[in-house]
């Protein structure tokens, strides 16, 4: 059992927050296909209630309601639980706010672009530990 616990702590979990199940499925399948453990949520509130504040990476839709990905990020930062995040946005880059730990991916997203953002976020987080 102790070995299983050690392995569980080395897995890179990627939380995926999107209200639309069909949109949530694509990144879930992608991150799983490259060896990450996806954990999909239908809302930011569901993610917060799960207590997954130690997730190495978060993919969240900026347009989610009632809490957008930027509102979720603000909440996590205010509570001391900032997570490397990839907000999905349909807006151009100059229309969205920038901040540390944010790496935007556009919608519709290219799989390779999204995975590059996730890998970068996980690598940066692991290097900081």
Backbone torsions as a table, in degrees:
resi	resn	phi	psi	omega
1	UNK	NA	-37.9	179.8
2	UNK	-62.2	-38.9	178.2
3	UNK	-65.5	-38.7	177.4
4	UNK	-62.3	-40.8	178.3
5	UNK	-63.3	-40.6	178.4
6	UNK	-63.1	-43.7	179.3
7	UNK	-63.8	-43.1	-178.9
8	UNK	-59.2	-34.5	-179.1
9	UNK	-79.4	-11.2	178.4
10	UNK	-95.5	-7.2	-179.8
11	UNK	-75.9	139.5	177.1
12	UNK	-92.9	107.7	-180.0
13	UNK	-90.2	134.9	177.0
14	UNK	-119.2	113.3	176.7
15	UNK	-81.6	137.4	-178.7
16	UNK	-125.3	116.7	-177.4
17	UNK	-112.8	115.8	176.2
18	UNK	-160.9	133.1	-176.8
19	UNK	-69.7	-26.7	-176.7
20	UNK	-90.2	113.6	-176.1
21	UNK	-58.6	-39.9	-178.6
22	UNK	-66.8	-33.7	177.1
23	UNK	-74.6	-34.5	178.9
24	UNK	-67.5	-32.5	-176.1
25	UNK	-66.4	-39.0	-177.1
26	UNK	-61.3	-53.3	178.1
27	UNK	-67.3	-29.4	176.9
28	UNK	-61.3	-48.2	179.0
29	UNK	-64.4	-40.7	-178.3
30	UNK	-63.1	-49.8	-176.8
31	UNK	-67.1	-33.2	176.7
32	UNK	-65.8	-39.6	-176.6
33	UNK	-64.9	-21.4	179.9
34	UNK	-106.3	11.4	171.5
35	UNK	100.2	2.0	174.9
36	UNK	-87.6	163.2	178.8
37	UNK	-103.1	108.2	180.0
38	UNK	-78.7	143.7	174.4
39	UNK	-133.7	95.0	-176.1
40	UNK	-80.1	145.4	176.5
41	UNK	-134.7	142.9	-179.4
42	UNK	-85.5	-10.9	179.0
43	UNK	-153.5	159.4	175.6
44	UNK	-63.7	-36.6	179.2
45	UNK	-62.8	-42.0	177.5
46	UNK	-61.7	-40.3	176.8
47	UNK	-62.1	-47.0	-179.2
48	UNK	-62.6	-40.4	179.9
49	UNK	-67.2	-23.6	-177.5
50	UNK	-72.5	-20.2	-178.3
51	UNK	74.0	22.4	-177.3
52	UNK	-85.5	42.5	-176.6
53	UNK	-70.0	-6.6	178.2
54	UNK	-101.5	12.6	178.8
55	UNK	-59.7	129.4	-179.9
56	UNK	-63.9	-27.7	-178.2
57	UNK	-153.3	147.7	-179.5
58	UNK	-129.7	128.7	171.1
59	UNK	-108.4	122.7	-176.6
60	UNK	-140.1	138.4	179.0
61	UNK	-75.6	130.2	-179.5
62	UNK	-66.5	-24.5	-175.8
63	UNK	-94.7	6.0	-179.4
64	UNK	-58.0	147.0	177.4
65	UNK	-126.6	153.2	0.0
66	UNK	-80.6	-5.5	-178.8
67	UNK	-117.2	119.1	178.6
68	UNK	-74.7	169.1	179.1
69	UNK	-63.1	-36.2	179.8
70	UNK	-68.8	-36.9	175.5
71	UNK	-66.0	-37.9	176.9
72	UNK	-63.5	-44.4	178.3
73	UNK	-60.6	-46.2	178.5
74	UNK	-57.7	-43.3	179.7
75	UNK	-62.8	-44.9	-179.6
76	UNK	-64.1	-42.1	179.1
77	UNK	-64.0	-45.6	-179.1
78	UNK	-62.5	-30.5	-179.3
79	UNK	-92.3	4.7	177.7
80	UNK	80.5	15.1	-177.7
81	UNK	-119.3	43.8	-178.8
82	UNK	-59.3	137.7	-178.9
83	UNK	-124.9	137.3	173.1
84	UNK	-56.0	126.0	-170.5
85	UNK	-129.2	142.1	173.0
86	UNK	-114.8	96.4	175.4
87	UNK	-74.3	135.8	174.6
88	UNK	-93.1	127.2	-176.1
89	UNK	-136.6	146.2	173.1
90	UNK	-95.5	-3.7	-178.8
91	UNK	-86.5	159.7	174.6
92	UNK	-73.3	156.5	-174.3
93	UNK	-57.7	-33.2	-176.8
94	UNK	-74.9	-10.2	179.4
95	UNK	-89.1	-7.7	-176.3
96	UNK	-115.8	152.4	-178.5
97	UNK	-76.6	150.1	178.5
98	UNK	-109.7	157.6	177.2
99	UNK	-168.5	168.1	179.2
100	UNK	-62.9	138.8	177.9
101	UNK	80.9	5.0	179.2
102	UNK	-105.2	135.5	176.5
103	UNK	-142.4	102.0	-172.6
104	UNK	-75.0	146.9	172.5
105	UNK	-127.0	136.5	-175.5
106	UNK	-83.3	156.4	174.4
107	UNK	-108.7	138.7	-7.9
108	UNK	-67.5	144.9	-173.8
109	UNK	-93.6	148.9	170.7
110	UNK	-86.3	134.4	-178.6
111	UNK	-55.7	-43.6	-177.9
112	UNK	-66.6	-36.5	178.9
113	UNK	-67.0	-45.2	180.0
114	UNK	-63.5	-44.4	179.4
115	UNK	-65.2	-35.5	176.7
116	UNK	-63.0	-41.0	177.5
117	UNK	-63.7	-44.5	-179.6
118	UNK	-63.5	-47.2	179.5
119	UNK	-58.8	-43.7	179.9
120	UNK	-61.8	-44.6	-179.6
121	UNK	-63.8	-43.3	-179.3
122	UNK	-68.3	-41.6	178.1
123	UNK	-61.7	-47.3	179.1
124	UNK	-61.4	-40.0	179.4
125	UNK	-66.2	-45.3	-178.4
126	UNK	-66.0	-35.9	178.1
127	UNK	-66.4	-31.0	-178.6
128	UNK	-78.1	-17.3	-177.8
129	UNK	-76.8	NA	NA
